[in-house]
Amino acid sequence: MRVDWQAWVDGLAAAPVWILCLSAFFGAAVEYVLPPLPGDALVFGAFVLASTQSRWPAAVVLAALAGIALGIALNWLLGRMLARALAKGGSAASVQTDQARSLRGVLARGRARLMHHVTAPSLQATVAARGDMLLLLHRFVPGLRGPIVVACALHGMPIGRVLGLACVGGLVWAAMLVAAASIAGHALQALEVTEFVKDILALQWWLVGVLLAASVAFIVARRARRAWVRSRKK
């Protein structure tokens, strides 16, 4: 079955504005809640589609900023909850141990790892000295956006200050992304879309194959190393 990529891309370009806004909103917020999901790709795609048809690009930008504000607020609340837990538990180590014992699975390990990083003395010292700058630039650090906001909340920064500084940085980030999306949209219109999409998909599958091969090699090497260590102990 042959896929008509041109029709597929044309269908995306004709998507309603509310779908583009929803994509930008979700993509901008998701990295705060579930890092490191590639939320920027969703936002960038929404910006590109909005720019190709000049269909309310300002609405899509506002949706992205709303997603940023939601993600910041959720992480600030998480930071305040963590601060209360630390105050009640007495130390980061005891709270991490309690969480590891009371919860199970990936969620527990992820929360314990987050607590370990945001309570690190080096990060807290950086927040104390350069918290405002971190918030202004946090949107340009994929994967660490959430922990930066959590660390600022843990340090006692109020929600208004965190939201204000982080949203200013988010606005700069969105403006740069809009400029890049406009260039990409015009370039996409000038290309043969069918061949372009085929090349992108082929590259994607190559990358997936490389990642899978690297993962298998890592797992095999790790198990072999553990077996070697056990044999040495015997």
C-alpha positions as CSV (number, residue, x, y, z in Angstrom):
1,M,0.0,0.0,0.0
2,R,1.5,3.3,-1.1
3,V,1.2,6.2,1.2
4,D,0.4,9.6,-0.3
5,W,2.8,11.7,1.8
6,Q,1.9,14.9,0.0
7,A,-1.8,14.5,1.0
8,W,-0.8,13.6,4.5
9,V,1.3,16.7,4.9
10,D,-1.4,18.8,3.2
11,G,-3.9,17.4,5.7
12,L,-1.7,18.4,8.6
13,A,-1.3,21.9,7.2
14,A,-5.1,22.2,7.0
15,A,-5.6,21.1,10.6
16,P,-7.9,23.3,12.7
17,V,-6.2,26.0,14.7
18,W,-7.4,24.5,18.0
19,I,-5.5,21.3,17.3
20,L,-2.3,23.3,16.7
21,C,-3.0,25.2,20.0
22,L,-3.5,21.9,21.9
23,S,-0.3,20.5,20.5
24,A,1.7,23.6,21.4
25,F,0.1,23.6,24.9
26,F,0.8,19.9,25.6
27,G,4.2,20.0,24.1
28,A,5.3,23.1,26.1
29,A,4.1,21.5,29.4
30,V,5.0,17.9,29.0
31,E,8.8,18.3,29.7
32,Y,8.0,19.7,33.1
33,V,5.9,16.8,34.0
34,L,7.4,13.8,32.1
35,P,11.0,14.7,31.1
36,P,12.7,14.1,28.8
37,L,9.8,13.6,26.4
38,P,10.4,15.7,23.2
39,G,7.8,18.3,23.8
40,D,9.7,20.9,21.8
41,A,9.1,18.8,18.7
42,L,5.4,19.2,19.2
43,V,5.6,22.9,19.7
44,F,7.9,23.4,16.8
45,G,5.7,21.3,14.5
46,A,2.6,23.4,15.6
47,F,4.5,26.6,14.9
48,V,5.6,25.3,11.4
49,L,2.1,24.4,10.4
50,A,0.7,27.7,11.7
51,S,3.3,29.6,9.8
52,T,2.8,27.8,6.5
53,Q,-0.9,28.9,6.3
54,S,-0.5,32.1,8.4
55,R,-3.4,30.8,10.6
56,W,-3.5,32.6,13.9
57,P,0.2,32.0,14.8
58,A,-0.3,34.3,17.8
59,A,-2.9,31.9,19.2
60,V,-0.5,29.0,19.0
61,V,2.3,31.0,20.7
62,L,-0.2,32.0,23.5
63,A,-1.1,28.3,23.9
64,A,2.6,27.4,24.2
65,L,3.0,30.1,26.9
66,A,0.0,28.7,28.7
67,G,1.6,25.2,28.7
68,I,4.8,26.7,30.1
69,A,2.9,28.4,32.9
70,L,1.1,25.2,33.8
71,G,4.3,23.2,33.8
72,I,6.0,25.8,36.0
73,A,3.1,25.9,38.5
74,L,3.0,22.1,38.8
75,N,6.7,21.9,39.4
76,W,6.6,24.8,41.9
77,L,3.9,22.9,43.8
78,L,6.1,19.8,43.7
79,G,9.0,21.8,45.1
80,R,6.9,23.1,48.0
81,M,5.6,19.6,48.8
82,L,9.2,18.4,48.8
83,A,10.3,21.3,51.1
84,R,7.6,20.3,53.6
85,A,8.6,16.6,53.4
86,L,12.2,17.5,54.0
87,A,11.2,19.8,56.9
88,K,9.2,16.9,58.4
89,G,11.7,14.2,57.7
90,G,14.8,16.1,58.8
91,S,17.1,15.3,55.9
92,A,17.1,14.6,52.2
93,A,18.6,11.1,52.8
94,S,15.9,10.1,55.2
95,V,13.1,11.3,52.9
96,Q,14.7,9.4,50.0
97,T,14.9,6.2,52.1
98,D,11.4,6.5,53.2
99,Q,10.1,7.1,49.7
100,A,12.1,4.2,48.4
101,R,10.6,1.9,51.0
102,S,7.0,3.1,50.8
103,L,6.8,3.2,47.0
104,R,7.7,0.7,44.3
105,G,8.6,0.8,40.6
106,V,9.9,3.4,38.2
107,L,7.8,6.2,39.7
108,A,9.5,5.7,43.1
109,R,13.0,5.6,41.6
110,G,12.3,8.7,39.5
111,R,11.0,10.7,42.5
112,A,14.0,9.6,44.6
113,R,16.4,10.6,41.9
114,L,14.6,14.0,41.5
115,M,14.9,14.6,45.2
116,H,18.5,13.7,45.2
117,H,19.3,16.2,42.4
118,V,17.3,19.2,43.6
119,T,18.5,18.9,47.2
120,A,22.1,18.7,46.2
121,P,24.1,21.5,48.0
122,S,25.7,22.6,44.8
123,L,22.4,23.2,43.1
124,Q,20.9,25.0,46.1
125,A,24.0,27.2,46.2
126,T,23.5,28.0,42.5
127,V,19.9,28.8,43.0
128,A,20.7,31.1,45.9
129,A,23.3,33.0,43.9
130,R,21.8,32.9,40.4
131,G,18.2,31.7,40.8
132,D,16.8,34.6,38.6
133,M,19.2,33.8,35.8
134,L,18.4,30.1,36.0
135,L,14.7,30.8,35.6
136,L,15.2,33.2,32.7
137,L,17.3,30.5,30.8
138,H,15.6,27.4,32.1
139,R,13.5,26.9,28.9
140,F,16.7,26.5,26.9
141,V,17.8,23.5,29.0
142,P,15.7,20.4,27.8
143,G,15.3,17.8,30.5
144,L,16.3,20.0,33.3
145,R,13.5,22.5,33.1
146,G,11.4,20.8,35.8
147,P,14.3,20.3,38.3
148,I,15.3,23.9,38.0
149,V,11.8,25.1,38.9
150,V,11.6,22.5,41.7
151,A,14.9,23.6,43.1
152,C,13.8,27.3,43.1
153,A,10.6,26.4,44.9
154,L,12.6,24.3,47.4
155,H,14.8,27.3,48.0
156,G,11.7,29.3,49.0
157,M,11.2,31.5,45.9
158,P,7.5,32.6,45.7
159,I,5.2,31.5,42.9
160,G,4.8,35.0,41.4
161,R,8.5,35.5,41.0
162,V,9.1,32.0,39.6
163,L,6.2,32.3,37.1
164,G,7.2,35.9,36.0
165,L,10.9,35.2,35.4
166,A,10.3,31.7,33.8
167,C,7.5,33.0,31.5
168,V,9.8,35.9,30.3
169,G,12.4,33.3,29.4
170,G,9.6,31.2,27.8
171,L,8.5,34.1,25.7
172,V,12.1,34.6,24.4
173,W,12.3,30.8,23.7
174,A,9.0,30.9,21.9
175,A,10.0,33.9,19.8
176,M,13.2,32.1,18.7
177,L,11.2,28.9,17.9
178,V,8.7,30.9,15.9
179,A,11.5,32.5,13.8
180,A,13.0,29.0,13.1
181,A,9.6,27.6,12.4
182,S,8.9,30.3,9.9
183,I,12.1,29.6,8.0
184,A,11.4,25.8,8.2
185,G,7.8,26.3,6.9
186,H,8.9,28.3,3.9
187,A,11.6,25.7,3.1
188,L,9.1,22.9,3.5
189,Q,6.8,24.5,1.0
190,A,9.7,24.8,-1.5
191,L,10.7,21.1,-1.2
192,E,9.2,18.0,-2.8
193,V,7.3,16.9,0.3
194,T,7.0,13.2,-0.6
195,E,10.8,12.7,-1.0
196,F,11.4,14.9,2.0
197,V,9.2,12.8,4.3
198,K,10.6,9.5,2.9
199,D,14.1,10.7,3.8
200,I,13.0,11.8,7.3
201,L,11.3,8.4,8.0
202,A,14.3,6.5,6.7
203,L,16.6,8.5,8.9
204,Q,14.3,7.9,11.9
205,W,14.4,4.1,11.4
206,W,18.1,4.1,11.1
207,L,18.3,6.1,14.4
208,V,15.9,3.6,16.0
209,G,18.0,0.7,14.8
210,V,21.2,2.3,16.1
211,L,19.7,3.0,19.5
212,L,18.3,-0.5,19.8
213,A,21.7,-2.0,18.9
214,A,23.5,0.2,21.4
215,S,20.9,-0.7,24.1
216,V,21.4,-4.4,23.5
217,A,25.2,-4.1,23.5
218,F,25.0,-2.1,26.8
219,I,22.8,-4.7,28.5
220,V,24.9,-7.6,27.3
221,A,28.1,-5.8,28.4
222,R,26.6,-4.9,31.8
223,R,25.5,-8.5,32.5
224,A,28.8,-9.9,31.4
225,R,30.6,-7.5,33.7
226,R,28.3,-8.5,36.6
227,A,28.9,-12.2,35.9
228,W,32.7,-11.5,35.9
229,V,32.5,-9.7,39.2
230,R,30.5,-12.5,40.8
231,S,33.0,-15.1,39.5
232,R,35.9,-13.1,41.0
233,K,34.2,-12.9,44.3
234,K,33.8,-16.7,44.4
